[in-house]
Amino acid sequence: MKLRDEIETTLRGWHAYEAERGSAVVIDFDCAPTTGPTEPATSRLAVYRRLADLRARTVEAGADRLTTRLTADLAYLGALMGEHPPLGDYVRATQGCAAVGWRDEYVAYRGDQARQALGALGVGWGSETVRELRAVEGPIEAGEAPDAIRQAAADYETVVRQATGSQAPFNLTIETAEVDAYWAYWLDGSGDNVRLRVNLRRAGFTKVAARQFALHEVLGHGLQSASWTARAAAQEVPWVRLMSVHAPQQVLLEGLAQALPLFVAPDDEQLVARTKFDHYNQLVRAELHIALNQGAGIAELAERARFRMPWTTEAAIADVLADRGADPQLRSYLWAYPAGIDWFANLAAADQATRTAALQAAYREPLTPTDLATLWPAGPAIGGQDASGSITASS
């Protein structure tokens, strides 16, 4: 484990360097917290050289898991320093999956599913969809959201633990923030301490949203990360114990968190409808992500977004495009959402044994897209249609 520990020391120094200069930090969840101080790295270039040296050593040692992680770190750090590789290469290096997208007919198929689910709730498909859905979901005041999320997490905790096999403890803190960023909810933490931040500028507070994000953030990201912490504390593990959104476990984290209602609350009509609606929206955002990086113009992209998602405001469209363009972190990380939710939504329609094996494995260790494909060889290619052009539309 000497190599793994050296990698973690280097990542901690990089994290401290970015935090000191006020940039986006590197570590989002620490599954092996330490008590000693961390010396910040001297520069990004120094970190890059150190990571490159460590990667050469992991290749020589045949430590494939460590090599995969270092490949992601080097690609992201290179992008921070100005590299701008093609989207497919960048996503493959960071998120560990393809970035080819989904065929029009598959996106339309998922849209039809969402439209039918919303229609059953009395919600139309058009410019008023989001407003109507919010009314159906039961709006609540912003100040009520933390308690509603806590209660929903308590209500679902037993069934999630049964589905995933996790017995790991965790301590939850909920904070509010007002940040001009794409995220409405954000979870980070260390060990068994989990922090959920609610962005009052972005979050829409409804009873259904409280259930959704209790599953997504608390019992998805929070319990999952605490479960990895518990395993890493009980035995030596061959993977880097510091989670970063630019690394290839993120497809698992965002995919399962978004699709978790399909596994543990399939009879909650409102929550399932919201999940199907989000699935469709993510596939459309993936289209925009790819087209933007292929050089499509803003006017063309905006028109496509308005056609596919007529409920989306111009301000939201502008943010969707900006987030997926030049920002090195979001250009990688935001691909985890469509790639992940699509794979797990399909998994939710697989046989019970396959579903159980995948969910329990997902709460034991941070799986990459390659690991997920090994768990379910019959599943769809992660990140879009495969080379033969086949499409999965099973759920």
N, C-alpha and C positions, 0 to 999 in steps of 0.2 A: 504493500500500500504506500510505499515511499513516494512513488510517482504521483499518485492521487493526492497525497498530502502536499507535495510541492506545488501541484496545480492549484489546490485550494488556497495555499498561502499567496500565490501570485494573484489569484482572482480577488482575494480580500484586499490586497494592496491596490489593485486597479479600482475596486469599488471605493476605497477610501479616497483615492485620488479624484475620482469623478465627484464624489460627495463634497470634497473640499473646494472644488471649483464651481459647484452649483449646477453641475450637469446631471443628466439622467443616471441614476445609480445602476450598478451591474447586478447585484444580488437582490432578488425579490423575496426569496424565502431561504432561510439558513437552517438546514436539517442537521447541522453539527455545530451548534453555537459554542463560541469560546469566550473566555472571560478576560483574556489579556488584550492589551492595546494592539492596534494594527498600524504599521508604518505605511503611510501612503506611498505609492509608486512615484518615481520622479517625473515620468512623462508617459504618454501613450506609446511613443515609439519604444521606450525601454520595455514596457509591458509586451508589446508586439514581439520584440526580439526574444524575450524570455518564453513566451507562449510557443513561438516557432521552434525554439530549442526543445522544449518539453514535448511538443508534438512529434518531432523527429525521434525522440527517445521512446515514446509510446508506440510508434510504428515499429521500431526495432524490437520492442518487447512483445509485440503482438497484442497489446492492450487495446482492443478495438473500441470498447466503450469510451475510454479516455480519449482516443484519437478522434472519435466522432464529436465529442464535446469540444475539444480544442479546435477542430475544424470550424465549428460554429463561432467560437470566441474570436478566432483570427479573422473570419469573414466579417463579423460585426465590427470589430475594432478597425479593420482596414477601411470599412465604410465610414466610420467616424472620422477617419483621417483623409477622406476624400475619394476613395475608390467607389465606383458606381457600376458594378458588374450587371449583366443582364438579369432580369428578375428571376428567371428559372434557375440560373446558377446560384444566385444569392439565396433564394429560398431553399434550394437543395442543401446548400452548405449550412444554413442556420436552422431551419425548421425540419430538415431531414426528409422532405417529400417533394413531389413535383408541384409545379405551378402552371398547369396547362388549362385548368378551368373545365367547365361543364358545357355540354352541347345545349343549344337553344331548346330542343324538345325536352331535355331533362329539367332544365330550369323552369320551363312552362309546366311540366308535370308537377314539380314541387309547388309551383304557384297555384295550380288547380287544387292541390291538397289543402293549402292554406286558405284559399278562397272558400272551399266547402266547409272547413272547420269554423271559419269566421261567420259564414252565412248561417250555420246552425245556432250561432249565438245572437243572430239578428244584426250582425255587423256587415256593412256593405264593402265594396271594393272600389275605392276611388280616393278622391282628395280628402274625404272625411274619415277614412278608415281608422287612423290612429285616434282621432278624437272620439269616435264611436266606441272603439275598443276600450279606451280608458274609462268611458262612462260605464260600460258593462263590467269592467274589472273592479269597480268600486274604489273611487279615489279616496285617499286619506291625506291628512295634513303631513307636511314634512317632519314635524316634530314627533309624529306617531310612528314613523318608519322604523327607527331602531328597535323599539319594543315589539313591533309587528314582525320584524325579521327574527328576533330572538325567539318569539313564540313559535313561529313557523319552523325554525330550526329544531326546537324542542319536539314539536309534533312529528317531524320526519326522521329524527335521529335514529330511532330504533329500526325503522324499515331500511334506511340507508346502510346501517351497520350490518344488518342481516344480508343485504344484497352484496356487500363488498367484503364481508368477513373482518372488518376492522374493529379492533378493540382499543385503539389508541386514544388516550385522553387529550383534550385540548381546552385552552382557556381563551374565550372570545372577548375582545374589546371592540366596540363600535364607536367610530368618531365621524363627525361631519366636516366637510370642507367645501370651499367654493373655488373651483379651479377651472380655468378656460382650457379644457382638454376634452378628448373624445369620450373618456370613460365616465360612467355614472357610478359604478361601484368598483373598488379596487381592494384586493386582499394581499397582505404581505405578512411577514412574521418571522419568528425564530423559535426553533424547538417546538414546544407545545403551546406557545403563545401566538395567537392569531389575531391580527388587526384588520377589521373591515372599515374602510373609509367610504362614506356616502357623499357623493359630489352633488351638493344642493343645486348647482347650476345646470346639471344634466339629467339628474334622476327624475323619473316620473313615478310618483308614489301612489300605488293602488294596492288593494289586498292581494291581487294576483301577483303583482311585482314583488311583494314581500315574500310570498311563497317561492317564486322563481329564484330570487337572489339568496334566500336561505339555502336552497339546494345548490345553486351555482357557486356562490362564494364561500359559505360557511361549511356545508357538508360536502361540497365538491372540492374546491381548492383548499379550504382550511383543514378538514379532516384528512384529505388525501396527503397533504404535506406533513401533517402531524404523524400520519401513519408511516410515511417514509422516515421521519425522524426517529420514531420508535424502533423501526427495524435497524436503522443505522447505529442506534445506541446499543442494540442487543447483539449485533454481530458485525464483523468487518464486511463492508460492501464494496464491490468493484466499480462504483460509479461516483462521480463528483457530487458531493452532498450540498452544493450551493446551487439553487435554482435561479435561472435567468430567463427572461421572456424571449431572448434571442436564441435560445438553445432548443434542441429537438424534442424535449419532453413537453413543450408547450402545446403541440397538437393534441396530445392526450389530455392535458389539463383543460384547455378551452373546449375541446370537443365533448368530453364526457360531462363537464359542468353544464354546458348548454342543453345537452340531450338527456340529462339525468331524469327529468320528469317522465320521459317515455318509459323508463325502467321502473321507477318507484312510485309513480302517481298516474298510471295510464287511464284511470277512471275520472280524473279531474279534467272535465271537458274544457274549462277555461284555460287551464295551465297547458294542456296539450295543444290547444289552438294557438296560444302564444308561442309555443315552441316551434310549431310548424310555420307560423308566420315569420319567426326569426330565422329559421332555416332558409326560407325563400329569400329573405332580405340579404342574408350572408352570401348566397350564391350570386345575387345581382352585384353586390359589392365586389365579389371576386372578378366578375366581368369587367367592372370599372378599373379594378386594380391592374389587371392584365393589359387592358386597352391603353390606360394611361402610360404604362411602362413600355408600350410598343409605339408610343408617339402620337396617339390620337389627340385631337384638339379639345380644348375645354368646352367649346360650344357643342360639339358632337357628343361628348361624354355627359354633359348636363341634360341634353335632350334624351339620351338613352336612359339616364337615371329617372327623369320625369315620366317616361313611358313605362318603365318597369315598376317604378315605385311612386305612383301618383300622389301618395300621401306625404312625400318627403319635401321639406321646404328647400328653397334655394340656399339658405344659409347652411342647412345640413349637407346638401350636395357639395357645396364648396369645401366644407370640412372633410367629408369623405375623400375627396380628391387630394386635398392638401396632405392629409394623413398618410396617404399611400404613395406619395411622390418622392420627395427628397429626404424625408426623415429616415435615417438609417435604422432606427429601432422599429418604427411602425411599418416601414416597408417590408420588414421581415415578419414581425410579430402578428400583424393584423391578418396575415394569410392563415394563421393557425385557426382562426374562427371558422371560415367556410370549410377548410380541409377537415377540421376536427368534427364539426357538427354533422357534416354529410356522412362521414364514416360511422359515427356512433348512431345516427338516426337509422342507417341501414342495419347496424348491429342489433338495434332494438327489435327488428323483425326476424332475427335469426332464431335458431332453436335455443331452448332454455339452457342446455349444457354449455353451448358456445358463449351465450351472454354471461353466465355465471363465471366461467373461467376467465373471460376478459375483464370483468369488473373486479374480481378478486385479485388478479395479477396487477391491475392498474393501481390498487391501493397498497401493494407490496413494494413497488419500486417505480422510478420514473422511466416509463417505456418510451421508446422512439417510434416513429411511424414504421420502421422496419420490424420492430418487435410486435407491433399491433398486427401487421400483415402476417407474421408468423403464427400468431394466436388464431387468426381467422383467414386462412389462405383463400377461402371462397369469397371473401369480402371484396368490395370495390377498391380500385386503386385510389390511394390517398392523394388528394390534390387535383382530381379530375379524371376524365376518361383515360383508359390505358391505351397503349400503343396500337391495339387492334381496333380501337374506336368503340368498344363495347361500353354500355352504360348500365349501371345498376339502378333499378327503380322498383325495389321490392317492398318498400314499407309505405 
